[in-house]
Amino acid sequence: MTTTIQKKIWTLVSVVLLIMVMIWLTLTYYNQKTQKQSNDILQRYLQINEVTTASQQMITNLNNYLLVPTEKRKQEVEKSISTIKKVKRDVADLRNEENTFSVTNYIHLIDSLIETANRSIMFSNNHEIEDSTKEFNEANRISMYISEMTLTILDRELKTYNEFYRGIIKQSEELKNLGISLLLLITFVLLLVAYLFSLSITRPIYQLTKAANELSQGRFNKRIEVDSTDEIAFLAKTFDEMRININNLILEIQQKAQLEHELQQSKLLLRESQLRGLQSQINPHFLFNTLNTLSKKAYLDGAEETSDLLVSVAGILRYNLKRVDRSVTLFEEVIVLNQYIEIQKARFTDRLHFESDIDEDCLHFEIPSLTLQPIIENAVIHAIEPEEEGGSISFRIKKNGSCVIIEIEDSGKGMPREKIDQLLGGSILPNEGHFTGIGFQNVVKRLELYYGVNDLVTIYSEVGRGTKVVIQIPKTKVEENVDEASYC
């Protein structure tokens, strides 16, 4: 169950209050216990001292009655006797193992005082003045003895409870030290609890602030994690969901921008191809008709080889007059390629050695127009033309699962890795385009745009060891009827 910050605060307050109440109850208990003991001892002293006061008051009232025996004074004497009897019962309750003998004698003195006072009153009522006076003097003597006895008992009580007094003083000192120690301990515990409590709130806030700073700097890939179980954790979770949504939105925008860029590049490539095609055409239909006329005349004059060469040139010209952005089959591309090779053989004679190995089951696969000829043309220009003894070109088409593999290999001088990376990476190279005006990089880009897959073209080459270009052709869109081509 989620613990909220409010619950944490209430828990801290409850713990503090509980500790304070426990300390207050403990101190109150010990204080009341000590106070009760002190009150009990003080009460003993008061009760013992009250005997002396009551006996002296009784002697005074008895003397007043004997001097002037009135009814009112007689009642005062009787009242004093009742008081001293009550005090005697209280003193009897103070008896313990240490003062049993003293208290017993003390009680007997009180009884003697009461009996002597009663006899003095009796003699006074019988008008026996001499006997009454004698008893009064005896009562007065007993009263004085009671006072001395009281002091003796009090002194003994003080000696008896001397250790107790010292224990109370020591206990009070220990209680004071205990209170100081508890206060320091509670202060330390509260500071520690307050620190941990504040840390449980400030640490998640710091983590959340750090995550917000990361987001402000555009780092949307780092997950937001907060060590908390309260409202801050919920805020962090919401914050992380916002980060994911923003990151997805950015990725979507980047993908759309990339797609728009590729579409724009495709349009530019098509426009460039069309422009170069138009620039290279000087009334192409007139030239095509003229080549056909020359071919027929050469055939009529018996120059069959010249006639075949003119037919090949006319075929290539007619093929190049088609729109560059349409697709053709491999069968059509191979026909044009053979026508191009016938022209180059007529040019280089024995210097050009061309070998082909074609799997006819692959010729129905579709491919962008003018894909193979520019690559063969580059092989002729870089591998045959510069060499005095010429060179060889191998052309192979084979099936590999659901793909068609096209390999074009020459015996030229090869190229360094830097140039391969430039060709495949799109860097501008001089003299890239020849004959059709469509260069190697144009072919690579059109293949990627047509199939929607990158890395369809691979170049294997080392300086001095020739060059091999491998093209992977996936299933065409027409065959699969899907938006993206199947990759090999």
Solvent accessible surface area in square Angstrom, and as a share of the most:
residue,aa,sasa,rsa
1,M,217,0.97
2,T,81,0.47
3,T,53,0.31
4,T,38,0.22
5,I,43,0.22
6,Q,121,0.54
7,K,90,0.38
8,K,41,0.17
9,I,78,0.40
10,W,157,0.55
11,T,82,0.48
12,L,38,0.19
13,V,61,0.35
14,S,62,0.40
15,V,64,0.37
16,V,34,0.20
17,L,99,0.49
18,L,109,0.54
19,I,42,0.21
20,M,110,0.49
21,V,76,0.43
22,M,110,0.49
23,I,37,0.19
24,W,158,0.55
25,L,98,0.49
26,T,55,0.32
27,L,56,0.28
28,T,37,0.21
29,Y,131,0.50
30,Y,81,0.31
31,N,85,0.43
32,Q,110,0.49
33,K,91,0.39
34,T,21,0.12
35,Q,99,0.44
36,K,130,0.55
37,Q,59,0.26
38,S,43,0.28
39,N,75,0.39
40,D,69,0.36
41,I,10,0.05
42,L,98,0.49
43,Q,88,0.39
44,R,32,0.12
45,Y,34,0.13
46,L,96,0.48
47,Q,33,0.15
48,I,3,0.01
49,N,73,0.38
50,E,81,0.36
51,V,0,0.00
52,T,19,0.11
53,T,80,0.47
54,A,8,0.06
55,S,0,0.00
56,Q,93,0.41
57,Q,95,0.42
58,M,0,0.00
59,I,17,0.09
60,T,70,0.41
61,N,14,0.07
62,L,0,0.00
63,N,55,0.28
64,N,50,0.25
65,Y,9,0.04
66,L,41,0.20
67,L,127,0.63
68,V,72,0.41
69,P,83,0.52
70,T,59,0.34
71,E,117,0.53
72,K,144,0.61
73,R,82,0.30
74,K,57,0.24
75,Q,103,0.46
76,E,65,0.29
77,V,0,0.00
78,E,84,0.38
79,K,147,0.62
80,S,9,0.06
81,I,14,0.07
82,S,69,0.45
83,T,57,0.33
84,I,0,0.00
85,K,87,0.37
86,K,115,0.49
87,V,3,0.01
88,K,49,0.21
89,R,145,0.53
90,D,39,0.20
91,V,1,0.01
92,A,32,0.25
93,D,118,0.61
94,L,13,0.07
95,R,103,0.37
96,N,53,0.27
97,E,170,0.76
98,E,119,0.54
99,N,6,0.03
100,T,58,0.34
101,F,156,0.65
102,S,6,0.04
103,V,3,0.02
104,T,40,0.23
105,N,47,0.24
106,Y,0,0.00
107,I,20,0.10
108,H,104,0.47
109,L,32,0.16
110,I,0,0.00
111,D,44,0.23
112,S,43,0.28
113,L,0,0.00
114,I,12,0.06
115,E,96,0.43
116,T,3,0.02
117,A,0,0.00
118,N,69,0.35
119,R,97,0.35
120,S,0,0.00
121,I,15,0.08
122,M,96,0.43
123,F,41,0.17
124,S,14,0.09
125,N,70,0.36
126,N,87,0.44
127,H,156,0.70
128,E,72,0.32
129,I,114,0.58
130,E,147,0.66
131,D,58,0.30
132,S,3,0.02
133,T,65,0.38
134,K,143,0.61
135,E,26,0.12
136,F,29,0.12
137,N,85,0.43
138,E,57,0.26
139,A,0,0.00
140,N,57,0.29
141,R,139,0.51
142,I,12,0.06
143,S,4,0.03
144,M,118,0.53
145,Y,108,0.41
146,I,0,0.00
147,S,23,0.15
148,E,104,0.47
149,M,29,0.13
150,T,3,0.01
151,L,123,0.61
152,T,67,0.39
153,I,5,0.02
154,L,33,0.16
155,D,69,0.36
156,R,101,0.37
157,E,5,0.02
158,L,88,0.44
159,K,146,0.62
160,T,50,0.29
161,Y,45,0.17
162,N,58,0.30
163,E,126,0.57
164,F,56,0.23
165,Y,62,0.24
166,R,147,0.54
167,G,34,0.33
168,I,24,0.12
169,I,122,0.62
170,K,132,0.56
171,Q,55,0.25
172,S,57,0.37
173,E,92,0.41
174,E,91,0.41
175,L,41,0.20
176,K,127,0.54
177,N,76,0.39
178,L,75,0.38
179,G,23,0.22
180,I,86,0.44
181,S,63,0.40
182,L,43,0.21
183,L,114,0.57
184,L,118,0.59
185,L,102,0.51
186,I,23,0.12
187,T,61,0.35
188,F,127,0.53
189,V,53,0.31
190,L,49,0.25
191,L,119,0.59
192,L,83,0.41
193,V,47,0.27
194,A,44,0.34
195,Y,127,0.48
196,L,96,0.48
197,F,41,0.17
198,S,47,0.30
199,L,50,0.25
200,S,41,0.27
201,I,33,0.17
202,T,72,0.42
203,R,117,0.43
204,P,1,0.00
205,I,83,0.42
206,Y,145,0.55
207,Q,46,0.20
208,L,23,0.11
209,T,82,0.48
210,K,106,0.45
211,A,15,0.12
212,A,39,0.30
213,N,79,0.41
214,E,33,0.15
215,L,19,0.10
216,S,88,0.57
217,Q,105,0.46
218,G,44,0.42
219,R,126,0.46
220,F,34,0.14
221,N,128,0.66
222,K,122,0.52
223,R,165,0.60
224,I,15,0.08
225,E,119,0.53
226,V,24,0.14
227,D,104,0.54
228,S,26,0.17
229,T,87,0.51
230,D,2,0.01
231,E,83,0.37
232,I,14,0.07
233,A,29,0.22
234,F,148,0.61
235,L,93,0.47
236,A,5,0.04
237,K,130,0.55
238,T,64,0.37
239,F,48,0.20
240,D,17,0.09
241,E,85,0.38
242,M,81,0.36
243,R,18,0.06
244,I,73,0.37
245,N,96,0.49
246,I,60,0.31
247,N,26,0.14
248,N,78,0.40
249,L,99,0.49
250,I,56,0.28
251,L,86,0.43
252,E,81,0.36
253,I,98,0.50
254,Q,102,0.45
255,Q,126,0.56
256,K,114,0.48
257,A,55,0.42
258,Q,97,0.43
259,L,103,0.51
260,E,113,0.51
261,H,95,0.43
262,E,52,0.23
263,L,96,0.48
264,Q,90,0.40
265,Q,57,0.26
266,S,26,0.17
267,K,109,0.46
268,L,96,0.48
269,L,29,0.14
270,L,47,0.23
271,R,153,0.56
272,E,60,0.27
273,S,4,0.03
274,Q,77,0.34
275,L,98,0.49
276,R,96,0.35
277,G,18,0.18
278,L,121,0.60
279,Q,127,0.57
280,S,81,0.52
281,Q,55,0.25
282,I,151,0.77
283,N,95,0.49
284,P,21,0.13
285,H,124,0.55
286,F,131,0.54
287,L,84,0.42
288,F,34,0.14
289,N,87,0.45
290,T,47,0.27
291,L,20,0.10
292,N,52,0.27
293,T,87,0.51
294,L,84,0.42
295,S,6,0.04
296,K,139,0.59
297,K,119,0.50
298,A,13,0.10
299,Y,135,0.51
300,L,146,0.73
301,D,102,0.53
302,G,57,0.55
303,A,41,0.32
304,E,105,0.47
305,E,141,0.63
306,T,66,0.39
307,S,8,0.05
308,D,92,0.48
309,L,56,0.28
310,L,32,0.16
311,V,79,0.46
312,S,12,0.08
313,V,49,0.28
314,A,4,0.03
315,G,8,0.08
316,I,3,0.01
317,L,33,0.17
318,R,139,0.51
319,Y,13,0.05
320,N,36,0.18
321,L,51,0.25
322,K,73,0.31
323,R,151,0.55
324,V,17,0.10
325,D,56,0.29
326,R,91,0.33
327,S,36,0.23
328,V,3,0.02
329,T,38,0.22
330,L,0,0.00
331,F,110,0.46
332,E,54,0.24
333,E,5,0.02
334,V,12,0.07
335,I,74,0.38
336,V,9,0.05
337,L,2,0.01
338,N,71,0.36
339,Q,39,0.17
340,Y,4,0.02
341,I,5,0.02
342,E,91,0.41
343,I,35,0.18
344,Q,16,0.07
345,K,76,0.32
346,A,48,0.37
347,R,138,0.50
348,F,10,0.04
349,T,91,0.53
350,D,123,0.63
351,R,75,0.27
352,L,8,0.04
353,H,104,0.46
354,F,36,0.15
355,E,115,0.52
356,S,64,0.41
357,D,91,0.47
358,I,53,0.27
359,D,53,0.27
360,E,138,0.62
361,D,99,0.51
362,C,0,0.00
363,L,22,0.11
364,H,103,0.46
365,F,8,0.03
366,E,40,0.18
367,I,0,0.00
368,P,8,0.05
369,S,2,0.01
370,L,7,0.04
371,T,0,0.00
372,L,0,0.00
373,Q,5,0.02
374,P,3,0.02
375,I,6,0.03
376,I,0,0.00
377,E,7,0.03
378,N,22,0.11
379,A,7,0.05
380,V,1,0.01
381,I,32,0.16
382,H,102,0.46
383,A,2,0.01
384,I,0,0.00
385,E,73,0.33
386,P,86,0.54
387,E,50,0.22
388,E,158,0.71
389,E,155,0.70
390,G,12,0.11
391,G,13,0.12
392,S,41,0.27
393,I,0,0.00
394,S,21,0.13
395,F,2,0.01
396,R,63,0.23
397,I,3,0.01
398,K,94,0.40
399,K,101,0.43
400,N,91,0.47
401,G,65,0.62
402,S,45,0.29
403,C,2,0.01
404,V,0,0.00
405,I,15,0.08
406,I,0,0.00
407,E,15,0.07
408,I,5,0.03
409,E,65,0.29
410,D,23,0.12
411,S,64,0.42
412,G,8,0.08
413,K,134,0.57
414,G,26,0.25
415,M,31,0.14
416,P,64,0.40
417,R,146,0.53
418,E,117,0.52
419,K,71,0.30
420,I,1,0.01
421,D,72,0.37
422,Q,72,0.32
423,L,12,0.06
424,L,60,0.30
425,G,65,0.62
426,G,49,0.48
427,S,52,0.34
428,I,166,0.84
429,L,25,0.13
430,P,114,0.72
431,N,124,0.64
432,E,38,0.17
433,G,31,0.29
434,H,56,0.25
435,F,118,0.49
436,T,20,0.11
437,G,21,0.20
438,I,6,0.03
439,G,6,0.06
440,F,9,0.04
441,Q,36,0.16
442,N,14,0.07
443,V,0,0.00
444,V,12,0.07
445,K,57,0.24
446,R,18,0.07
447,L,1,0.00
448,E,34,0.15
449,L,48,0.24
450,Y,51,0.19
451,Y,1,0.00
452,G,54,0.52
453,V,25,0.15
454,N,98,0.50
455,D,105,0.55
456,L,1,0.00
457,V,10,0.06
458,T,44,0.26
459,I,5,0.03
460,Y,125,0.47
461,S,22,0.14
462,E,99,0.44
463,V,109,0.63
464,G,60,0.58
465,R,194,0.71
466,G,5,0.04
467,T,13,0.08
468,K,57,0.24
469,V,12,0.07
470,V,19,0.11
471,I,0,0.00
472,Q,44,0.20
473,I,0,0.00
474,P,0,0.00
475,K,65,0.28
476,T,1,0.01
477,K,70,0.30
478,V,110,0.63
479,E,86,0.39
480,E,58,0.26
481,N,135,0.69
482,V,73,0.42
483,D,138,0.71
484,E,125,0.56
485,A,10,0.08
486,S,46,0.29
487,Y,108,0.41
488,C,58,0.35
